[in-house]
Amino acid sequence: MATLSAESISQIKKLAAEATKDPVSNIPGVSIAIINKNGDLLLEHAAGQQGATTTKPMTTDNTFWIASCTKVSATIVALQAVEKGLVSLDSADDVEKWCPELANIPIIKDIAEDGSITLVPKTNRITLRHLLTHTAGFSYAFFNKNYNEYAKLFGVDELTGGPGCTNKFPLIFEPGTNWSYGVGIDWAIDVVSRASGKSFQHLLEEGIFKPLGFTLVSTTPCKNIKDRLVKMHQRDTETGKLTEIDHPIWWPLSDKPDIASQAYQSGGAGIFAKPAEYVRVFAALLNNGVYAPTGARLLQESTVKLMFENQIPQWPDFARAGIPAIQPNVTHPLPEIFPQEGNPPQGWGLSFFLTPTETPYGRGKNTAFWCGIANLYYWIDVEKGVAGFVAAQLYPFADPQVMNLWIGVEAATYSGLTN
């Protein structure tokens, strides 16, 4: 059983205090949770305040829009449907049965300066595995020039949480021929939701939230979640100063019931959560699909192993193509998603990035990790039986200060980790 030394706990708290010492120039506030495979919280800590100009201190009961950290839970829900025989991972027939609009979805080739769009038909068919591994051909507007132009032409924003916010885009390449991060997992949830006749929220409650005893995790945030929600921020790329802004995913947060009820329950970015509760999902994956404190099984052991198998071994350098800053207010450019000395092969499982080799600061082999556009970062290390979550709420993505804190938290965790 993994445990964490008092020295490491103290070091992490010092890192968090330093990172949040100035709420305008640094990070207003963070929430950090570290858990082991037995479901023991090795650390639950909050530092700073709930907003750059908000005097309320950050607490471990604050909630966050966790953005793409939603995808790991969405993938679990999709794989539960696979285990039940509702859909198959590799059946294009199943995908087209429940989402017929994917049968003839075109590929976008170009958008001219006059706004004319060149679309071509696809040849390959889309499977659930394609959708769960980002190989179906979808992208995001903030990462892809043609998508960004398309979004401006048609007034589409994938992150508002409004009706149809993710299903209006074409593909950018033939399914199965490349990797591109995008709205594929939103489509995966549309497939399994239609196949089961249940909403994403219903599937989450049934398959994850109730078995893990969640109280402050939802795609349809109640008053308790909204009252605890941390402020969103925008960092000025020239001055580095932060200002509070409205949450981009505003539909589910609306106080008007008729608007909130129409919000899209996004499998790609729709969950609001308390970090110290959400890490229970990671604990179950560390423990072969079982959440040890309750004995609840989320997935079969073989399915969990599949999640951690590299699904794209043919592209060991896929993450070295970099991320462009198509929308500089949303994301910084990244030459590489996860730089590693010597450029060892990297992989992608069902839902998350895989680092097959150990890292200098302690990760075991084949550790999974991913992040959310509002600067939230997690890792799941099955080999060493530990997982962690570092949560902030600010744009642009890949904020150097939050990323440095995340790396520091990981390094401090491993320096004091014992089994």
Secondary structure, DSSP 8 states (H G I E B T S, - for coil): --EE-HHHHHHHHHHHHHHTSSTTTS-SEEEEEEEETT--EEEEEEEEEEETTEEEE--TT-BEE-GGGGHHHHHHHHHHHHHTTSS-TT-HHHHHHH-GGGTS--EEEEE-TTS-EEEE---S---HHHHHHT-SS---TTT-HHHHHHHHHHT--TTS--TTSSSS--BSS-TTS----STHHHHHHHHHHHHHT--HHHHHIIIIIHHHT-SSEESS--HHHHHTB--EEEE-TTT--EEEE--S--TTT-SSHHHHTT----TTT--EE-HHHHHHHHHHHHTTTEETTTTEESS-HHHHHHHTS-S-TT-TTGGGG-B--SSTTTB--BS-SS--TT----EE-SSSEEE-S--TTS--TTEEEEEETTTEEEEEETTTTEEEEEE--EESBS-HHHHHHHHHHHHHHHHTEE-
